[in-house]
Amino acid sequence: MEKLETQKKFYLKINLDREHNCPIITYANLGDWKHSKVIAERPNEIKTIKVDFLKNLRMDELLNIAVDLGIEN
């Protein structure tokens, strides 16, 4: 099996916020860091978006996530 180089490393999680009864997207651009190290040493770099069921997720929100994660077209 061939080992491939990692080009981008990011964290992305979608889960249900039971308190607000809506899905939330949590994400961070990790660079060369491990997720646990980012949480401990750079918690302000972890971003969260609450998804409103009535408005859905807007395209500009998705584009902002992509830009923050360093994903290019």
PyMOL Python script that loads the backbone (N, CA, C, O; Angstrom):
from pymol import cmd

cmd.read_pdbstr("""\
ATOM      1  N   MET A   1       0.836  -1.161   0.000  1.00  0.00           N
ATOM      2  CA  MET A   1       0.000   0.000   0.000  1.00  0.00           C
ATOM      3  C   MET A   1       0.893   1.241   0.000  1.00  0.00           C
ATOM      4  O   MET A   1       1.873   1.307   0.742  1.00  0.00           O
ATOM      5  N   GLU A   2       0.556   2.203  -0.821  1.00  0.00           N
ATOM      6  CA  GLU A   2       1.334   3.434  -0.937  1.00  0.00           C
ATOM      7  C   GLU A   2       0.857   4.470   0.074  1.00  0.00           C
ATOM      8  O   GLU A   2      -0.342   4.713   0.211  1.00  0.00           O
ATOM      9  N   LYS A   3       1.803   5.075   0.775  1.00  0.00           N
ATOM     10  CA  LYS A   3       1.473   6.139   1.717  1.00  0.00           C
ATOM     11  C   LYS A   3       1.510   7.472   0.971  1.00  0.00           C
ATOM     12  O   LYS A   3       2.504   7.793   0.319  1.00  0.00           O
ATOM     13  N   LEU A   4       0.439   8.239   1.065  1.00  0.00           N
ATOM     14  CA  LEU A   4       0.343   9.526   0.382  1.00  0.00           C
ATOM     15  C   LEU A   4       0.573  10.666   1.360  1.00  0.00           C
ATOM     16  O   LEU A   4       0.271  10.557   2.549  1.00  0.00           O
ATOM     17  N   GLU A   5       1.108  11.750   0.845  1.00  0.00           N
ATOM     18  CA  GLU A   5       1.311  12.951   1.650  1.00  0.00           C
ATOM     19  C   GLU A   5      -0.033  13.637   1.912  1.00  0.00           C
ATOM     20  O   GLU A   5      -0.901  13.668   1.039  1.00  0.00           O
ATOM     21  N   THR A   6      -0.194  14.174   3.094  1.00  0.00           N
ATOM     22  CA  THR A   6      -1.389  14.941   3.424  1.00  0.00           C
ATOM     23  C   THR A   6      -1.199  16.367   2.945  1.00  0.00           C
ATOM     24  O   THR A   6      -0.203  17.011   3.274  1.00  0.00           O
ATOM     25  N   GLN A   7      -2.156  16.864   2.164  1.00  0.00           N
ATOM     26  CA  GLN A   7      -2.042  18.232   1.645  1.00  0.00           C
ATOM     27  C   GLN A   7      -2.689  19.250   2.580  1.00  0.00           C
ATOM     28  O   GLN A   7      -2.143  20.332   2.796  1.00  0.00           O
ATOM     29  N   LYS A   8      -3.827  18.915   3.122  1.00  0.00           N
ATOM     30  CA  LYS A   8      -4.544  19.801   4.039  1.00  0.00           C
ATOM     31  C   LYS A   8      -5.003  18.977   5.227  1.00  0.00           C
ATOM     32  O   LYS A   8      -5.369  17.809   5.089  1.00  0.00           O
ATOM     33  N   LYS A   9      -4.978  19.601   6.392  1.00  0.00           N
ATOM     34  CA  LYS A   9      -5.450  18.917   7.584  1.00  0.00           C
ATOM     35  C   LYS A   9      -6.411  19.865   8.301  1.00  0.00           C
ATOM     36  O   LYS A   9      -6.030  20.960   8.716  1.00  0.00           O
ATOM     37  N   PHE A  10      -7.655  19.426   8.438  1.00  0.00           N
ATOM     38  CA  PHE A  10      -8.622  20.253   9.137  1.00  0.00           C
ATOM     39  C   PHE A  10      -9.580  19.376   9.916  1.00  0.00           C
ATOM     40  O   PHE A  10      -9.665  18.169   9.690  1.00  0.00           O
ATOM     41  N   TYR A  11     -10.296  19.995  10.830  1.00  0.00           N
ATOM     42  CA  TYR A  11     -11.264  19.319  11.687  1.00  0.00           C
ATOM     43  C   TYR A  11     -12.635  19.858  11.318  1.00  0.00           C
ATOM     44  O   TYR A  11     -12.828  21.070  11.234  1.00  0.00           O
ATOM     45  N   LEU A  12     -13.593  18.955  11.097  1.00  0.00           N
ATOM     46  CA  LEU A  12     -14.961  19.358  10.757  1.00  0.00           C
ATOM     47  C   LEU A  12     -15.920  18.371  11.415  1.00  0.00           C
ATOM     48  O   LEU A  12     -15.806  17.158  11.237  1.00  0.00           O
ATOM     49  N   LYS A  13     -16.858  18.907  12.171  1.00  0.00           N
ATOM     50  CA  LYS A  13     -17.817  18.056  12.878  1.00  0.00           C
ATOM     51  C   LYS A  13     -19.197  18.682  12.768  1.00  0.00           C
ATOM     52  O   LYS A  13     -19.342  19.896  12.915  1.00  0.00           O
ATOM     53  N   ILE A  14     -20.208  17.868  12.511  1.00  0.00           N
ATOM     54  CA  ILE A  14     -21.595  18.325  12.509  1.00  0.00           C
ATOM     55  C   ILE A  14     -22.334  17.487  13.552  1.00  0.00           C
ATOM     56  O   ILE A  14     -22.339  16.257  13.489  1.00  0.00           O
ATOM     57  N   ASN A  15     -22.947  18.162  14.493  1.00  0.00           N
ATOM     58  CA  ASN A  15     -23.720  17.431  15.496  1.00  0.00           C
ATOM     59  C   ASN A  15     -24.938  18.241  15.926  1.00  0.00           C
ATOM     60  O   ASN A  15     -25.106  19.387  15.510  1.00  0.00           O
ATOM     61  N   LEU A  16     -25.776  17.650  16.749  1.00  0.00           N
ATOM     62  CA  LEU A  16     -27.013  18.285  17.184  1.00  0.00           C
ATOM     63  C   LEU A  16     -26.806  18.968  18.524  1.00  0.00           C
ATOM     64  O   LEU A  16     -26.366  18.342  19.488  1.00  0.00           O
ATOM     65  N   ASP A  17     -27.122  20.243  18.581  1.00  0.00           N
ATOM     66  CA  ASP A  17     -27.091  20.998  19.825  1.00  0.00           C
ATOM     67  C   ASP A  17     -28.471  20.828  20.462  1.00  0.00           C
ATOM     68  O   ASP A  17     -29.433  21.472  20.044  1.00  0.00           O
ATOM     69  N   ARG A  18     -28.566  19.980  21.451  1.00  0.00           N
ATOM     70  CA  ARG A  18     -29.863  19.678  22.063  1.00  0.00           C
ATOM     71  C   ARG A  18     -30.429  20.865  22.841  1.00  0.00           C
ATOM     72  O   ARG A  18     -31.646  21.005  22.967  1.00  0.00           O
ATOM     73  N   GLU A  19     -29.555  21.713  23.357  1.00  0.00           N
ATOM     74  CA  GLU A  19     -30.020  22.881  24.105  1.00  0.00           C
ATOM     75  C   GLU A  19     -30.766  23.858  23.197  1.00  0.00           C
ATOM     76  O   GLU A  19     -31.804  24.396  23.582  1.00  0.00           O
ATOM     77  N   HIS A  20     -30.235  24.088  21.987  1.00  0.00           N
ATOM     78  CA  HIS A  20     -30.864  25.012  21.041  1.00  0.00           C
ATOM     79  C   HIS A  20     -31.676  24.290  19.968  1.00  0.00           C
ATOM     80  O   HIS A  20     -32.307  24.924  19.123  1.00  0.00           O
ATOM     81  N   ASN A  21     -31.655  22.965  20.010  1.00  0.00           N
ATOM     82  CA  ASN A  21     -32.437  22.135  19.095  1.00  0.00           C
ATOM     83  C   ASN A  21     -32.121  22.439  17.626  1.00  0.00           C
ATOM     84  O   ASN A  21     -33.021  22.614  16.804  1.00  0.00           O
ATOM     85  N   CYS A  22     -30.828  22.496  17.320  1.00  0.00           N
ATOM     86  CA  CYS A  22     -30.410  22.742  15.942  1.00  0.00           C
ATOM     87  C   CYS A  22     -29.042  22.089  15.700  1.00  0.00           C
ATOM     88  O   CYS A  22     -28.293  21.843  16.646  1.00  0.00           O
ATOM     89  N   PRO A  23     -28.724  21.813  14.440  1.00  0.00           N
ATOM     90  CA  PRO A  23     -27.389  21.289  14.142  1.00  0.00           C
ATOM     91  C   PRO A  23     -26.344  22.399  14.277  1.00  0.00           C
ATOM     92  O   PRO A  23     -26.630  23.570  14.028  1.00  0.00           O
ATOM     93  N   ILE A  24     -25.143  22.016  14.672  1.00  0.00           N
ATOM     94  CA  ILE A  24     -24.034  22.960  14.687  1.00  0.00           C
ATOM     95  C   ILE A  24     -22.850  22.347  13.946  1.00  0.00           C
ATOM     96  O   ILE A  24     -22.598  21.143  14.005  1.00  0.00           O
ATOM     97  N   ILE A  25     -22.144  23.216  13.256  1.00  0.00           N
ATOM     98  CA  ILE A  25     -20.940  22.818  12.540  1.00  0.00           C
ATOM     99  C   ILE A  25     -19.760  23.397  13.305  1.00  0.00           C
ATOM    100  O   ILE A  25     -19.696  24.603  13.542  1.00  0.00           O
ATOM    101  N   THR A  26     -18.834  22.542  13.688  1.00  0.00           N
ATOM    102  CA  THR A  26     -17.626  22.956  14.381  1.00  0.00           C
ATOM    103  C   THR A  26     -16.459  22.637  13.472  1.00  0.00           C
ATOM    104  O   THR A  26     -16.384  21.538  12.922  1.00  0.00           O
ATOM    105  N   TYR A  27     -15.537  23.591  13.305  1.00  0.00           N
ATOM    106  CA  TYR A  27     -14.430  23.351  12.385  1.00  0.00           C
ATOM    107  C   TYR A  27     -13.191  24.146  12.783  1.00  0.00           C
ATOM    108  O   TYR A  27     -13.274  25.146  13.496  1.00  0.00           O
ATOM    109  N   ALA A  28     -12.035  23.674  12.301  1.00  0.00           N
ATOM    110  CA  ALA A  28     -10.769  24.369  12.530  1.00  0.00           C
ATOM    111  C   ALA A  28      -9.770  23.942  11.473  1.00  0.00           C
ATOM    112  O   ALA A  28      -9.733  22.782  11.061  1.00  0.00           O
ATOM    113  N   ASN A  29      -8.963  24.895  11.042  1.00  0.00           N
ATOM    114  CA  ASN A  29      -7.845  24.597  10.147  1.00  0.00           C
ATOM    115  C   ASN A  29      -6.696  24.162  11.051  1.00  0.00           C
ATOM    116  O   ASN A  29      -6.199  24.968  11.838  1.00  0.00           O
ATOM    117  N   LEU A  30      -6.266  22.911  10.956  1.00  0.00           N
ATOM    118  CA  LEU A  30      -5.280  22.380  11.885  1.00  0.00           C
ATOM    119  C   LEU A  30      -3.835  22.641  11.468  1.00  0.00           C
ATOM    120  O   LEU A  30      -2.945  22.653  12.318  1.00  0.00           O
ATOM    121  N   GLY A  31      -3.589  22.848  10.186  1.00  0.00           N
ATOM    122  CA  GLY A  31      -2.196  22.991   9.753  1.00  0.00           C
ATOM    123  C   GLY A  31      -1.435  21.728  10.115  1.00  0.00           C
ATOM    124  O   GLY A  31      -1.849  20.630   9.743  1.00  0.00           O
ATOM    125  N   ASP A  32      -0.341  21.864  10.828  1.00  0.00           N
ATOM    126  CA  ASP A  32       0.444  20.701  11.267  1.00  0.00           C
ATOM    127  C   ASP A  32       0.096  20.265  12.686  1.00  0.00           C
ATOM    128  O   ASP A  32       0.754  19.385  13.240  1.00  0.00           O
ATOM    129  N   TRP A  33      -0.920  20.863  13.272  1.00  0.00           N
ATOM    130  CA  TRP A  33      -1.278  20.578  14.656  1.00  0.00           C
ATOM    131  C   TRP A  33      -2.243  19.404  14.746  1.00  0.00           C
ATOM    132  O   TRP A  33      -2.940  19.085  13.782  1.00  0.00           O
ATOM    133  N   LYS A  34      -2.276  18.772  15.900  1.00  0.00           N
ATOM    134  CA  LYS A  34      -3.286  17.750  16.187  1.00  0.00           C
ATOM    135  C   LYS A  34      -4.493  18.459  16.800  1.00  0.00           C
ATOM    136  O   LYS A  34      -4.356  19.503  17.438  1.00  0.00           O
ATOM    137  N   HIS A  35      -5.666  17.884  16.598  1.00  0.00           N
ATOM    138  CA  HIS A  35      -6.915  18.491  17.074  1.00  0.00           C
ATOM    139  C   HIS A  35      -6.860  18.790  18.568  1.00  0.00           C
ATOM    140  O   HIS A  35      -7.244  19.882  18.986  1.00  0.00           O
ATOM    141  N   SER A  36      -6.393  17.850  19.379  1.00  0.00           N
ATOM    142  CA  SER A  36      -6.357  18.046  20.833  1.00  0.00           C
ATOM    143  C   SER A  36      -5.428  19.193  21.225  1.00  0.00           C
ATOM    144  O   SER A  36      -5.686  19.891  22.206  1.00  0.00           O
ATOM    145  N   LYS A  37      -4.348  19.391  20.465  1.00  0.00           N
ATOM    146  CA  LYS A  37      -3.416  20.476  20.757  1.00  0.00           C
ATOM    147  C   LYS A  37      -4.034  21.836  20.410  1.00  0.00           C
ATOM    148  O   LYS A  37      -3.810  22.818  21.118  1.00  0.00           O
ATOM    149  N   VAL A  38      -4.806  21.894  19.327  1.00  0.00           N
ATOM    150  CA  VAL A  38      -5.494  23.138  18.961  1.00  0.00           C
ATOM    151  C   VAL A  38      -6.496  23.502  20.046  1.00  0.00           C
ATOM    152  O   VAL A  38      -6.590  24.667  20.432  1.00  0.00           O
ATOM    153  N   ILE A  39      -7.245  22.524  20.542  1.00  0.00           N
ATOM    154  CA  ILE A  39      -8.228  22.786  21.609  1.00  0.00           C
ATOM    155  C   ILE A  39      -7.532  23.332  22.850  1.00  0.00           C
ATOM    156  O   ILE A  39      -8.018  24.273  23.477  1.00  0.00           O
ATOM    157  N   ALA A  40      -6.403  22.745  23.197  1.00  0.00           N
ATOM    158  CA  ALA A  40      -5.703  23.148  24.415  1.00  0.00           C
ATOM    159  C   ALA A  40      -4.967  24.478  24.266  1.00  0.00           C
ATOM    160  O   ALA A  40      -4.995  25.306  25.177  1.00  0.00           O
ATOM    161  N   GLU A  41      -4.313  24.687  23.130  1.00  0.00           N
ATOM    162  CA  GLU A  41      -3.423  25.837  23.001  1.00  0.00           C
ATOM    163  C   GLU A  41      -3.959  26.972  22.135  1.00  0.00           C
ATOM    164  O   GLU A  41      -3.502  28.108  22.264  1.00  0.00           O
ATOM    165  N   ARG A  42      -4.908  26.692  21.265  1.00  0.00           N
ATOM    166  CA  ARG A  42      -5.454  27.736  20.377  1.00  0.00           C
ATOM    167  C   ARG A  42      -6.975  27.601  20.251  1.00  0.00           C
ATOM    168  O   ARG A  42      -7.484  27.498  19.135  1.00  0.00           O
ATOM    169  N   PRO A  43      -7.711  27.599  21.366  1.00  0.00           N
ATOM    170  CA  PRO A  43      -9.162  27.362  21.301  1.00  0.00           C
ATOM    171  C   PRO A  43      -9.920  28.412  20.500  1.00  0.00           C
ATOM    172  O   PRO A  43     -11.009  28.129  20.002  1.00  0.00           O
ATOM    173  N   ASN A  44      -9.367  29.627  20.363  1.00  0.00           N
ATOM    174  CA  ASN A  44     -10.054  30.676  19.604  1.00  0.00           C
ATOM    175  C   ASN A  44     -10.053  30.386  18.104  1.00  0.00           C
ATOM    176  O   ASN A  44     -10.763  31.058  17.356  1.00  0.00           O
ATOM    177  N   GLU A  45      -9.276  29.406  17.644  1.00  0.00           N
ATOM    178  CA  GLU A  45      -9.245  29.054  16.227  1.00  0.00           C
ATOM    179  C   GLU A  45     -10.310  28.018  15.857  1.00  0.00           C
ATOM    180  O   GLU A  45     -10.480  27.698  14.680  1.00  0.00           O
ATOM    181  N   ILE A  46     -11.020  27.499  16.847  1.00  0.00           N
ATOM    182  CA  ILE A  46     -12.107  26.563  16.593  1.00  0.00           C
ATOM    183  C   ILE A  46     -13.386  27.384  16.454  1.00  0.00           C
ATOM    184  O   ILE A  46     -13.764  28.122  17.365  1.00  0.00           O
ATOM    185  N   LYS A  47     -14.043  27.250  15.315  1.00  0.00           N
ATOM    186  CA  LYS A  47     -15.226  28.055  15.021  1.00  0.00           C
ATOM    187  C   LYS A  47     -16.471  27.176  14.992  1.00  0.00           C
ATOM    188  O   LYS A  47     -16.407  25.983  14.693  1.00  0.00           O
ATOM    189  N   THR A  48     -17.602  27.797  15.309  1.00  0.00           N
ATOM    190  CA  THR A  48     -18.876  27.083  15.363  1.00  0.00           C
ATOM    191  C   THR A  48     -19.952  27.903  14.665  1.00  0.00           C
ATOM    192  O   THR A  48     -20.023  29.122  14.818  1.00  0.00           O
ATOM    193  N   ILE A  49     -20.787  27.213  13.898  1.00  0.00           N
ATOM    194  CA  ILE A  49     -21.928  27.844  13.232  1.00  0.00           C
ATOM    195  C   ILE A  49     -23.182  27.052  13.601  1.00  0.00           C
ATOM    196  O   ILE A  49     -23.225  25.832  13.446  1.00  0.00           O
ATOM    197  N   LYS A  50     -24.200  27.759  14.089  1.00  0.00           N
ATOM    198  CA  LYS A  50     -25.497  27.128  14.352  1.00  0.00           C
ATOM    199  C   LYS A  50     -26.318  27.198  13.076  1.00  0.00           C
ATOM    200  O   LYS A  50     -26.389  28.246  12.434  1.00  0.00           O
ATOM    201  N   VAL A  51     -26.935  26.092  12.709  1.00  0.00           N
ATOM    202  CA  VAL A  51     -27.739  26.032  11.489  1.00  0.00           C
ATOM    203  C   VAL A  51     -29.210  26.200  11.856  1.00  0.00           C
ATOM    204  O   VAL A  51     -29.769  25.397  12.602  1.00  0.00           O
ATOM    205  N   ASP A  52     -29.822  27.239  11.330  1.00  0.00           N
ATOM    206  CA  ASP A  52     -31.239  27.503  11.557  1.00  0.00           C
ATOM    207  C   ASP A  52     -32.059  26.650  10.584  1.00  0.00           C
ATOM    208  O   ASP A  52     -31.910  26.780   9.369  1.00  0.00           O
ATOM    209  N   PHE A  53     -32.924  25.777  11.117  1.00  0.00           N
ATOM    210  CA  PHE A  53     -33.731  24.903  10.267  1.00  0.00           C
ATOM    211  C   PHE A  53     -34.618  25.683   9.298  1.00  0.00           C
ATOM    212  O   PHE A  53     -34.870  25.230   8.181  1.00  0.00           O
ATOM    213  N   LEU A  54     -35.089  26.852   9.724  1.00  0.00           N
ATOM    214  CA  LEU A  54     -35.984  27.631   8.879  1.00  0.00           C
ATOM    215  C   LEU A  54     -35.247  28.332   7.742  1.00  0.00           C
ATOM    216  O   LEU A  54     -35.814  28.537   6.669  1.00  0.00           O
ATOM    217  N   LYS A  55     -33.975  28.702   7.971  1.00  0.00           N
ATOM    218  CA  LYS A  55     -33.201  29.397   6.944  1.00  0.00           C
ATOM    219  C   LYS A  55     -32.241  28.479   6.200  1.00  0.00           C
ATOM    220  O   LYS A  55     -31.725  28.843   5.143  1.00  0.00           O
ATOM    221  N   ASN A  56     -32.001  27.300   6.742  1.00  0.00           N
ATOM    222  CA  ASN A  56     -31.009  26.364   6.206  1.00  0.00           C
ATOM    223  C   ASN A  56     -29.614  26.973   6.280  1.00  0.00           C
ATOM    224  O   ASN A  56     -29.415  28.030   6.878  1.00  0.00           O
ATOM    225  N   LEU A  57     -28.677  26.308   5.679  1.00  0.00           N
ATOM    226  CA  LEU A  57     -27.302  26.794   5.651  1.00  0.00           C
ATOM    227  C   LEU A  57     -27.108  27.611   4.384  1.00  0.00           C
ATOM    228  O   LEU A  57     -27.348  27.115   3.283  1.00  0.00           O
ATOM    229  N   ARG A  58     -26.681  28.844   4.527  1.00  0.00           N
ATOM    230  CA  ARG A  58     -26.528  29.729   3.373  1.00  0.00           C
ATOM    231  C   ARG A  58     -25.203  29.476   2.661  1.00  0.00           C
ATOM    232  O   ARG A  58     -24.235  29.019   3.269  1.00  0.00           O
ATOM    233  N   MET A  59     -25.173  29.778   1.375  1.00  0.00           N
ATOM    234  CA  MET A  59     -23.982  29.566   0.564  1.00  0.00           C
ATOM    235  C   MET A  59     -22.805  30.395   1.080  1.00  0.00           C
ATOM    236  O   MET A  59     -21.668  29.925   1.069  1.00  0.00           O
ATOM    237  N   ASP A  60     -23.068  31.619   1.531  1.00  0.00           N
ATOM    238  CA  ASP A  60     -21.968  32.452   2.034  1.00  0.00           C
ATOM    239  C   ASP A  60     -21.348  31.851   3.302  1.00  0.00           C
ATOM    240  O   ASP A  60     -20.147  31.990   3.529  1.00  0.00           O
ATOM    241  N   GLU A  61     -22.165  31.182   4.127  1.00  0.00           N
ATOM    242  CA  GLU A  61     -21.626  30.502   5.312  1.00  0.00           C
ATOM    243  C   GLU A  61     -20.717  29.337   4.892  1.00  0.00           C
ATOM    244  O   GLU A  61     -19.646  29.136   5.464  1.00  0.00           O
ATOM    245  N   LEU A  62     -21.160  28.576   3.888  1.00  0.00           N
ATOM    246  CA  LEU A  62     -20.348  27.466   3.394  1.00  0.00           C
ATOM    247  C   LEU A  62     -19.038  27.968   2.786  1.00  0.00           C
ATOM    248  O   LEU A  62     -17.983  27.368   2.992  1.00  0.00           O
ATOM    249  N   LEU A  63     -19.110  29.062   2.041  1.00  0.00           N
ATOM    250  CA  LEU A  63     -17.898  29.630   1.455  1.00  0.00           C
ATOM    251  C   LEU A  63     -16.944  30.138   2.530  1.00  0.00           C
ATOM    252  O   LEU A  63     -15.729  29.986   2.401  1.00  0.00           O
ATOM    253  N   ASN A  64     -17.480  30.737   3.585  1.00  0.00           N
ATOM    254  CA  ASN A  64     -16.638  31.194   4.698  1.00  0.00           C
ATOM    255  C   ASN A  64     -15.937  30.016   5.375  1.00  0.00           C
ATOM    256  O   ASN A  64     -14.764  30.116   5.734  1.00  0.00           O
ATOM    257  N   ILE A  65     -16.644  28.910   5.548  1.00  0.00           N
ATOM    258  CA  ILE A  65     -16.033  27.714   6.127  1.00  0.00           C
ATOM    259  C   ILE A  65     -14.898  27.229   5.233  1.00  0.00           C
ATOM    260  O   ILE A  65     -13.808  26.922   5.716  1.00  0.00           O
ATOM    261  N   ALA A  66     -15.157  27.160   3.923  1.00  0.00           N
ATOM    262  CA  ALA A  66     -14.134  26.694   2.970  1.00  0.00           C
ATOM    263  C   ALA A  66     -12.902  27.593   3.009  1.00  0.00           C
ATOM    264  O   ALA A  66     -11.775  27.097   3.009  1.00  0.00           O
ATOM    265  N   VAL A  67     -13.105  28.910   3.043  1.00  0.00           N
ATOM    266  CA  VAL A  67     -11.979  29.842   3.095  1.00  0.00           C
ATOM    267  C   VAL A  67     -11.207  29.668   4.404  1.00  0.00           C
ATOM    268  O   VAL A  67      -9.977  29.630   4.400  1.00  0.00           O
ATOM    269  N   ASP A  68     -11.922  29.563   5.510  1.00  0.00           N
ATOM    270  CA  ASP A  68     -11.261  29.374   6.817  1.00  0.00           C
ATOM    271  C   ASP A  68     -10.442  28.089   6.855  1.00  0.00           C
ATOM    272  O   ASP A  68      -9.390  28.035   7.492  1.00  0.00           O
ATOM    273  N   LEU A  69     -10.928  27.053   6.170  1.00  0.00           N
ATOM    274  CA  LEU A  69     -10.222  25.770   6.162  1.00  0.00           C
ATOM    275  C   LEU A  69      -9.133  25.711   5.101  1.00  0.00           C
ATOM    276  O   LEU A  69      -8.378  24.741   5.035  1.00  0.00           O
ATOM    277  N   GLY A  70      -9.049  26.753   4.263  1.00  0.00           N
ATOM    278  CA  GLY A  70      -8.010  26.781   3.238  1.00  0.00           C
ATOM    279  C   GLY A  70      -8.330  25.915   2.042  1.00  0.00           C
ATOM    280  O   GLY A  70      -7.429  25.481   1.323  1.00  0.00           O
ATOM    281  N   ILE A  71      -9.620  25.659   1.822  1.00  0.00           N
ATOM    282  CA  ILE A  71     -10.042  24.852   0.669  1.00  0.00           C
ATOM    283  C   ILE A  71     -10.264  25.793  -0.504  1.00  0.00           C
ATOM    284  O   ILE A  71     -11.044  26.741  -0.415  1.00  0.00           O
ATOM    285  N   GLU A  72      -9.575  25.525  -1.598  1.00  0.00           N
ATOM    286  CA  GLU A  72      -9.682  26.373  -2.783  1.00  0.00           C
ATOM    287  C   GLU A  72     -10.541  25.695  -3.826  1.00  0.00           C
ATOM    288  O   GLU A  72     -10.735  24.480  -3.784  1.00  0.00           O
ATOM    289  N   ASN A  73     -11.066  26.486  -4.781  1.00  0.00           N
ATOM    290  CA  ASN A  73     -11.904  25.939  -5.860  1.00  0.00           C
ATOM    291  C   ASN A  73     -11.057  25.056  -6.733  1.00  0.00           C
ATOM    292  O   ASN A  73     -11.554  24.488  -7.705  1.00  0.00           O
TER     293      ASN A  73
END
""", "prot")
cmd.dss("prot")
cmd.show_as("cartoon", "prot")
cmd.util.cbc("prot")
cmd.orient("prot")
